[in-house]
Amino acid sequence: MNILLTGAAGFIGFHTATKLLSEGHHITGYDNVNDYYDPFYKELRLKALATHKNFKLIKGNLEDADDLHSAWQDTKPDRVLHLAAQAGVRYSIENPHAYISSNIIGFQNVIELVRQYKPENFVYASSSSVYGGNKVHPFSESQDVSSPVSLYAATKKSNELVASCYSHLYGIPSTGLRFFTVYGPYSRPDMALFKFAKLMGEGKPIPVFNNGEMVRDFTYVDDIVDGICRALNTPEMGQVYNLGRGKPMKLMEMIELLEKEINITAKKEFMPIQPGDVPKTIADVSKAHKNLGYSPKVDLAEGISHFASWFKEYVL
């Protein structure tokens, strides 16, 4: 297939592109390779993708409808995987305009092309952040998500509403995937695991928010990619799925495993919870298991070992 993959230089986009290329698909990556975090890591991923003859990168912004349309015409995609977005809960408080621009206007530009040209399937990234301050765990797709606690979460919920509306009005297959705390090799440097490892390597204290009382459904990137590929092969109308591990871990347990893998004891600076953050995320993945055959396999200890091996080679 010809697949248009936005956000190909991103962490999840890179791993998904690698998987799809290994299956013989032709991937056109669309990415602006911005400097939200050090572009070195995006270039590192793109360098690896460039070794595949079936990969092509088009640099452009989601907000530029003309550029996006040109990329579409060049690709003529059978399926569209939209992973590009302005990420980060905390950064959405500092720079809200970036989220409206990329996650609202950019998403609208993409789905308008889907409406116009009607590819076989449209799959896009949502987020576990849409669950906000829900107190019922694990989080299920049937729960109310009308009270986001960050602008980032609000933009992702907006994407789900728009996609559902377009499926209803225009018969467009669309599936949103709510990712739960994805980690692994080539991850973003602003994510907790990477940030902790780097600070530990530099002998600096790590910020441990909510005084260490955070619980996360850490999900290894290969399991996420498996779920993405399953959704891409299963066209549905206005569907939404959780993609997580389904087995939450305390933040302190993650730190202990990381200390063991890189053989450094962390200096911990305990801090209150940050605005927009939630203390606990746990995914109910039974719907994805039933409908997509999604079954995550990598536990946290194994996943952190894989991450640490990559980190020691490329960063430390």
N, C-alpha and C positions, 0 to 999 in steps of 0.2 A: 504493500500500500504506500501511497504518498501521504505523509502525515505532517501537518503544520503544527509545530510545537513552540509555543511562546514561552519565554523564560528558559531557553535551552542552556544558557550560561549559569543558571542558578543551581543550587544544591540538588533539589529533587529533579529538576529538569535534566540535568546532566546524567544522573543515574538512569532516569527513564529513557532518555535518548540512547544511552549505551545499550540498554536491554533491547529496545526495539530495533536498533541497528544489528544486533547480534542475531535477530530473527529474520533479517533480510529486508526490512522495510527501508524506504527512502525517507529521510527526515530533513525537513527544512526548519532550522531553528530561527526564531525571531526574537531578538534581544537588543536592548540599548546599551548593555554592559556599563551601567552607571556606577557611580562611586559611593553608593549608600554604605558599602563597606569596601575594603581594599580590593580594587579590581584585579590584583595579582591572582586571587583565588578563582575569579571568573576566567581569566586568561589561562590558568592552569587547566581548568576543565575543558575549555574550548580547544586547547592544544591536544588534549587526549581525544576529543571528538573528531578533530581534523584528520586523524589517522584513518578514519573510516571513509571509504570512497562514496558511500551513499549519504554522507552528511554535508549539508550546505548551511552556512550562516548568513542571514540577512540582518544587518544592524538597522534598528529603527525604533521609534517610540509608539506605544499603543495609542497615545493621544493624537497621533498624526494619522487621520483616517486615510489620507491619500497614500502614504507610505505603506500602510497596512494592506490597502487594496492592491497595490503593486505587488507586494509579497504574495498575496493570495493568487493573483493572476499568474505569477511566476511558478507557483507551486501546484495549483489546481488540486488541492488536497482531497483525499477520500475521507479523511477524518481529521478532526481538530482537537488538540490537547492544549488547553489554555492554563498554563501554570504561572505565567508572569503576573506579578503584582508587587505593590509596595508592602513589604513585610514588616513585622515588628509591632508589638503592642505598645511598648514604652515610647518608641519614636513617633507614634501617631499623636502623642500629646505634644511633642516638640514641633512637629511639622505636619499639621493636619492637611494642608493643601496638597501635599504629595499623594495622600491617600484618595482624595476626591479625584485628582487628576488621573492617576493610574488605575485605581480599583473601581471607580465609577465610570468616568468618561472612557477610559481604555477598554473596560469590559463591554461597555455599550457598543463601541466600535467593532469589537470582535464579534459579538453576537448578531449585530446587524449584517455582517458579511455572511454569517451562518444562515440567517434568514433569507438573504438574497440568493445564495448559491446552493444551499441545502446539501451539505456533505452527509455521509452515512451516519456520523455520530459526532457529538460535541460533548467533551468532558472537561470540567474546569475544577480548579482548586478552591475549596472553601476552607474552613478552619474550625477546630474545636472551640475557638474563642467565641463562637456564636452562642454557646451555652451560658456565657456570662456568669452570673452568681447563682446559678441553679444549685439547689441544696440536695436534690435527689441524685444519688449515684447508684450505678454507673449512668452516664449520659446516654439517652436513647433518642433516636431520630424522631420519635413521637412526642418528645417533650416540647413545651413552649420555649421559644427562643426570641421572644419579642422585647427582651430587656438587656441588650448588650451593655457591657461596662467599659468599652473602649471604642474609639472611632474605627480602629482596624476591624473589630468584630462587626460593627454596624455596616461597614462597606461589604464585608463578606456575606452578611445576611441579605443585604441589598442584591448582591449577585444572585443568590438563590431565588429571591422573589422574581427578579427580572427573567431568569432562565425558566422558571415555572410558568410565568405569564407567556413567554414566547413559545413554549411547548404547547400550551393550551390554544393560543391564537393561530399559530402557524404550522403546527404539527412537526416541530423540530425536536428530534431526540436530544435530550440534555441530561447530564448527570453531574452533580456536585459532590465533591469528596471532602469530608471534614477530617483533616489530618490532625493527629495527636502527637505532639512533641517528637518530631522526627530527628534522628541523629545518625551519624555514621561518617565514613571517610569523605573528604572533600566538603565537609559541612561549612556553614557560614560562620565567620569569626565572631559574629555578635550573638551566637547561640551559647547557652550556658555551658555545655560540655567543652566546646572549643575554648571559650573565654576562660573557664577554670583551668584547663590544661596549660594555656599560654601563661596565665598569671603565675601558676605554680612553677612553671619552668623558669620564670624570671625572678622567683623568690618573693613575689608580691602576694598580699592577702587577697582572698577571693570573697566577693560579696555574697553572703548567704541570706537571701530575703525571707521574710516572715519568720525570722529567727530559726530557720531550718525546718519549719513545720509545713513545707510544701510537699505535695504529692503529685506526681506526674505519671501519665501513661506513656512512658518512653517507648518509641516504636522505631525499630531499625529500618533504615532506608530501603533495603531490599524487600522487606515485607510490604512497605508502602508502594513500591514500584510494581510488585505483583498485583496489588489491589487496583492500581491505576490501569494496568494492562488488561485486567479482567473487565473493568468498567468500559474501557475503550472497545472491547470486543462484544459488549452487551448493550446495544442501543435501547434506551428507555426514555419515557416521556416525563420530564420534570422530576427526576428521581434524585435523592440525596442519601449518601451513605457515610457512616463513621468508618475511618480507617485508623485503627490503633492496635495496640498489643492486647488490650483487654486485661492486663495484669499490672496494675499501678505499683509504683515503687516510691519510697520516700526519697526526697532530695539527698538526704545525708547518706543513704545507701549508695546512691549513684556516685557521690563524692568518694566514698570509701573504695569502691571498685576502681575508680579512676586513679586514686592514690596508689593502689596496688599495681596497676598496669604500667604506670610511668615511673613508679618507685620514688615518688616525692610526697611528703606529708604536707598537706595544705595548711596555710595560715588562714584561719577563717575569721571573717569580720561579719558578725551577725547583725542584721538590719531589719527594720519593719517591712511589711509588704508594700510593694510599689503601687501607685495609682493605676488602675486598669487591669491589674493582675488578679488572678483568682487562686485560692489556696489549694484547690484539688481538681484534677481532671482525670476521669476514668471513662473509658469507652465501652459501650455495649456494642460489640461487633457481630451480634447474632444475625442481624438483617443482611449484612454483607456476606456472612458465611452462607446463609440460606440461598440468597439470590445470585451471588457471584462466585461462590466456592472459595471465598477469602479465608485463609487460615494462617495467621502469622506464626512463624517458627523460631525466630531468633530471640533468645532471652537477653536480659540486660548485660550479664557478665560476658557472654560471647560477643555481643555487639560492641561493648566498650573495648574489648580486646582488639577487635578489628579496627576501631577508630584509633586506638592508641598506636597500633603498628603504623598506620598511615601518618599520624601526627608526628611520630618520632622521625619518620623519614623526610617529611616535607616542611615541618615547622620548627621542631626543637633544634 
